[in-house]
């Protein structure tokens, strides 16, 4: 009788653990989808920014970009998360500083607050803009995210 009771408790604990893990994984997946889509977007909404979240397209773009092709735009900080920052360009478009460059910028001492005005130097157009230098105009702080050739400073380029 005691063996059956222990087996039932063990089996019940296993079921609870599996259900709990499934719930947490689903929640995490939805949060990641929301972060990829940006603020105010639902996970299935499709916001036209596939190129800004696809690492393979970034690597291909990095290989073909030089500082001669960079442009400077101005934006305001609209949202800050641990996984990135969203900025509204003066043209009204929203761009995202993705997780890796965002973590690198923070490690370099970048400090952004909601509403701060920033000057972004980088490449691309509109929602496909890739910031290379972030200049916080509110506190006169500047952080480079990419080198002159467009290669990320947060990545490991020693093998190139």
C-alpha positions, 0 to 999 in steps of 0.5 A: 500500500505504501509503495503504491502511495509513493508511486502515485505521489512521484507520478503526480509530481512528475506530471505537475513538473511537466505541466509547469515547465510547459507553461513557462516555456510557452510564456517565454516563447510569447514574450520573445515573439513580442520582443521581436515584434516590438512595442504595441505589436502582437506576435502574429502581426508582422511588422516588416522588420524581419531583416532586422532580427535575422542574424544571417541577413545582418552578417551579409549586410555587415560584409558590404557596408562601409562608413562611407554609406552611413547616414545620421538620423535623429530619434527619441527613446520610446521603450527600454527593455533588458532585451533592447531599446525601441526608438522612434525616428523623426520620420515616425518609424520605429527601430529596435536596438537588438539584444546583443548591441544593446547589451554591448552598449550598456556594458560600454556605459550607455545610459538611455532614458525614456524620451531621450533624444539620440543621434544615430549614425548607421546604415539602412533605411527606416525600420531596417536601419542598423545603428553603428554609433548611438549618441545620447544628446541629453547627456552628451554620451556616445557609444560605437556599436560597429567599426568603420566597416559595419562589423559588430564590436560585440561579436568575435571577429578575430577569426576574420 
